[in-house]
């Protein structure tokens, strides 16, 4: 039997009382208004009073402290009357007994930079559904102190999200996983209940989809995100069983399609062509790395040289041919110097809308490896247009963390039929393979 918590907790969600008992992983998922973030903040603040703790508050992207749970924690300190125990500073929170709260974005971390967090006692990952496989692979082995715990709160979006697969579909044996919705939250405000009822009425009238209601208030997953540009095509791709295991075929060339970035992500799509079919077998996405490091990484990060593929051409967008003022070298120059076979013309310089339409036409011919390129599928599923607040009209695509993989896919759509396997296209030698492997 578990020991009783040593902290007296009043009016705490019953489903989340497990936060006060030891578990390596504590996972809370559900719909809007479930009280997950409030409960996590309050539990960590109370535990930080009981004994000195190093608490790391993480999320996938944190461009400034405003993106973090710093404000939520400071509000809860005031609401719980804990101002005498905690000092709220601009970028951290300190307890009078030595407890420390720090805040970090995981996407910008490397295996080396995150080593400073090895002594963390509690790591709270907020908006866990957005955390990538790369970030989890770096974070989990870093939080290694005896008795350390990783707490994850999330409103599920896609069942292909890495966090959902890792901690909800197939959780570790040491994980405590709880679903909580609005009806389990003692703090659920009347204003949100009015919103919930209003949306339910819209569903009953046919003005909103039941799928939306179930996701927002019931915490169930969606196939794609509302407003996704390629929603229909991606729903069909998944329902057809084309998000699956896609084995590498050594008889077919593997072509690399690049979208280049530095602060923004670089995305590299690795694809094979078999007749009319395009097989996306692998994907790399990362930031703050040189083009050389993506080919041969001295830091042991994901690169192309460690993949023993039958390489075809590298395809660059037009900016891949622009030379740096400092080095007088372009991405094209660096790749050629590394003996990569780079297409001299690059991706046609067409408009975003032309690329979006080409992608729409390509998607029915695409299969995606769920394990190695699942992140790309998620990026495509979240690629949305800007909706102007004043007019309600749809504009161009949003520029966010989903743009880079989606831009890479647009480039793939523009050159897909130029991806040859030899001097001449060898066609589809494995026409029967698809029916045996999919599903």
Secondary structure, DSSP 8 states (H G I E B T S, - for coil): -----SS--SS--GGGGGGGS--SEEEEE-STTS-HHHHHHHHHHHHHHHS--EEEEEES--SSGGGSSHHHHHHHHHHTT-TTTEEE-SS-EEETTS-EEEEEEGGG--TTGGGGGTT-SEEEESSGGG--HHHHHHHHHH--STT-EEEEEE---BTTSHHHIIIIIS--TTEEEEE--GGG-TT--HHHHHHHHHHHHHHHHTSS-HHHHHHHHH---BSS-TTBTTHHHHHHHHHTT-EE-----TTS-EEEEEE--SSS-EEEEEEEEETTEEEEEEEEEESS--HHHHHS-TTS-S-STTS---EEEEE--GGGG---TTT---HHHHHHHTT--B-SS-S----HHHHHHHHHHHGGGEEEETTTSHHHHHHHHT-BEEE-TTT--EEEE--STTHHHHHHHHHHHHHGGG--SSSS----TTTTHHHHH--
